[in-house]
Amino acid sequence: MASLDGKVALITGAASGLGKAIAELYAKNGAAVAIADINQQAADATAAEITAAGGKAIGIAMDVTDEAAVNAGTDKVVAAFGHLDILISNAGVQIINPIEQFAFADWKKMLAIHLDGGFLTTKAALKHMYKDDRGGIVIYMGSVHSHEASKLKSAYVTAKHGLLGLARTLAKEGAAHNVRSHVICPGFVRTPLVEKQIPEQAKELGISEAEVIKNVMLSDTVDGVFTTVEDIAQTALYLATFPSAALTGQSIVVSHGWYMQ
């Protein structure tokens, strides 16, 4: 696998979970990484950990639903490292409820973070990637729910489906400027976001937490095993180092066989 020496990556929601794992692996493979997170202190702490381990990193405060904040943060990355090669649109939250009880404010919040955030960070990154047709790679963090639906997750499923459309459009528009796009679609990864869902789903469905894990989250996998953050980070590294546009516009499902396309 090729290295990321000389590459600059901006990763949203990177102070924890999947984003942090990707940032750490990218840094180990030579990339300078910008840890973008709504929590500036957490972003700085993660950047400090990577720097202490010998990598290059900075923390960036970024609310991905705020266009001005996204533009300013992206420009700050370019000012610090000189250019931008990779965007990982990873920031996300989860709110679960049946449709008839789903608050409109929560619906709007979910779509704003996942979809508006994906659009705004892409638009800001393209200003730098399109310049002189320099090119770049945009990777969206989708989900198996980009392809499948689950109860209680109407906003999340809708948002993750929407990212497929954004990525596919970018693949076609960006090709002339050497920009390609991908969507990584994880199965359940035992991040803090998923840990929070276990008791919530148990309450909503009237079952035990063990039953949520076995019969809801992992029932359709081939081995009853959670996808790991390392699985997703390695996939993100593979896509960032792939030598051509052969995979542009594609979604890559990483789910232990939960969903097969």
Backbone hydrogen bonds, N-H to C=O, Kabsch-Sander energy under -0.5 kcal/mol:
donor,donor_aa,acceptor,acceptor_aa,energy
4,L,29,N,-3.2
6,G,30,G,-0.9
7,K,4,L,-2.5
9,A,32,A,-2.8
10,L,86,I,-2.8
11,I,9,A,-0.5
11,I,34,A,-2.3
12,T,88,I,-2.4
13,G,36,A,-1.1
14,A,11,I,-0.6
14,A,36,A,-1.9
16,S,13,G,-0.6
19,G,13,G,-0.5
19,G,16,S,-0.6
20,K,16,S,-1.3
21,A,17,G,-2.0
22,I,18,L,-2.4
23,A,19,G,-2.4
24,E,20,K,-2.6
25,L,21,A,-2.1
26,Y,22,I,-2.9
27,A,23,A,-2.5
28,K,24,E,-2.0
29,N,25,L,-1.2
30,G,27,A,-1.6
31,A,26,Y,-2.3
32,A,7,K,-2.7
33,V,31,A,-0.5
33,V,56,K,-2.5
34,A,9,A,-2.9
35,I,33,V,-0.6
35,I,58,I,-3.3
36,A,11,I,-2.4
36,A,34,A,-1.1
37,D,60,I,-2.3
40,Q,38,I,-0.9
43,A,39,N,-2.4
44,D,40,Q,-2.6
45,A,41,Q,-2.1
46,T,42,A,-2.3
47,A,43,A,-2.3
48,A,44,D,-2.3
49,E,45,A,-1.9
50,I,46,T,-2.1
51,T,47,A,-2.4
52,A,48,A,-2.5
53,A,49,E,-1.3
54,G,51,T,-1.7
55,G,50,I,-2.7
56,K,31,A,-0.6
57,A,55,G,-0.5
58,I,33,V,-1.7
60,I,35,I,-2.9
62,M,37,D,-2.2
62,M,60,I,-0.5
64,V,62,M,-0.8
66,D,63,D,-2.1
67,E,65,T,-0.7
70,V,66,D,-2.5
71,N,67,E,-2.6
72,A,68,A,-2.5
73,G,69,A,-2.5
74,T,70,V,-2.4
75,D,71,N,-2.4
76,K,72,A,-1.8
77,V,73,G,-1.6
78,V,74,T,-1.9
79,A,75,D,-2.4
80,A,76,K,-1.9
81,F,77,V,-2.6
82,G,78,V,-2.5
85,D,8,V,-2.2
86,I,8,V,-2.2
87,L,137,I,-2.6
88,I,10,L,-2.9
89,S,87,L,-0.6
89,S,139,I,-2.6
90,N,88,I,-1.2
97,N,152,L,-2.1
101,Q,98,P,-1.7
102,F,98,P,-0.8
102,F,99,I,-1.2
103,A,101,Q,-0.5
107,W,103,A,-2.3
108,K,104,F,-2.7
109,K,105,A,-2.0
110,M,106,D,-2.5
111,L,107,W,-2.3
112,A,108,K,-2.3
113,I,109,K,-2.3
114,H,110,M,-2.3
115,L,111,L,-1.7
116,D,111,L,-2.1
117,G,112,A,-1.5
118,G,114,H,-1.0
119,F,115,L,-2.6
120,L,116,D,-3.2
121,T,117,G,-2.2
122,T,118,G,-1.7
123,K,119,F,-2.8
124,A,120,L,-2.2
125,A,121,T,-2.3
126,L,122,T,-2.7
127,K,123,K,-1.0
128,H,124,A,-0.5
128,H,125,A,-1.2
129,M,125,A,-2.3
130,Y,126,L,-2.9
133,D,130,Y,-2.8
134,R,131,K,-1.8
135,G,129,M,-2.9
136,G,178,N,-1.7
137,I,85,D,-2.5
138,V,180,R,-2.4
139,I,87,L,-3.2
139,I,137,I,-0.5
140,Y,138,V,-0.5
140,Y,182,H,-2.8
141,M,89,S,-2.6
142,G,140,Y,-1.2
142,G,184,I,-2.4
144,V,186,P,-2.3
146,S,143,S,-2.6
147,H,144,V,-2.2
148,E,144,V,-2.5
153,K,150,S,-1.2
154,S,97,N,-0.5
157,V,153,K,-2.9
158,T,154,S,-2.0
159,A,155,A,-2.6
160,K,156,Y,-2.7
161,H,157,V,-2.2
162,G,158,T,-1.9
163,L,159,A,-1.4
164,L,160,K,-0.7
164,L,161,H,-0.9
165,G,161,H,-1.0
166,L,162,G,-1.9
167,A,163,L,-2.6
168,R,164,L,-2.3
169,T,165,G,-2.1
170,L,166,L,-2.5
171,A,167,A,-2.2
172,K,168,R,-1.4
173,E,169,T,-2.7
174,G,170,L,-3.4
175,A,171,A,-0.7
176,A,173,E,-0.6
177,H,174,G,-1.8
178,N,175,A,-1.7
179,V,174,G,-2.5
180,R,136,G,-2.2
182,H,138,V,-2.0
183,V,250,Q,-1.9
184,I,140,Y,-2.5
185,C,183,V,-0.5
185,C,252,I,-3.2
187,G,254,V,-2.3
190,R,227,T,-0.8
191,T,189,V,-2.9
195,E,191,T,-2.7
196,K,192,P,-2.0
197,Q,193,L,-0.9
198,I,194,V,-1.3
200,E,196,K,-1.0
201,Q,197,Q,-3.3
202,A,198,I,-2.1
203,K,199,P,-2.1
204,E,200,E,-2.3
205,L,201,Q,-2.9
206,G,202,A,-1.2
207,I,202,A,-1.5
212,V,208,S,-1.8
213,I,209,E,-2.1
214,K,210,A,-2.6
215,N,211,E,-3.0
216,V,211,E,-0.6
216,V,212,V,-1.4
217,M,212,V,-2.8
218,L,213,I,-2.0
221,T,218,L,-1.3
222,V,256,H,-3.0
227,T,188,F,-2.0
232,I,228,T,-1.6
233,A,229,V,-2.6
234,Q,230,E,-2.5
235,T,231,D,-1.6
236,A,232,I,-2.4
237,L,233,A,-2.1
238,Y,234,Q,-2.3
239,L,235,T,-2.4
240,A,236,A,-1.8
241,T,237,L,-1.3
242,F,238,Y,-0.6
242,F,239,L,-0.5
248,T,245,A,-1.5
249,G,181,S,-2.8
250,Q,181,S,-0.6
250,Q,247,L,-1.8
252,I,183,V,-3.1
253,V,251,S,-0.6
254,V,185,C,-2.3
258,W,255,S,-1.5
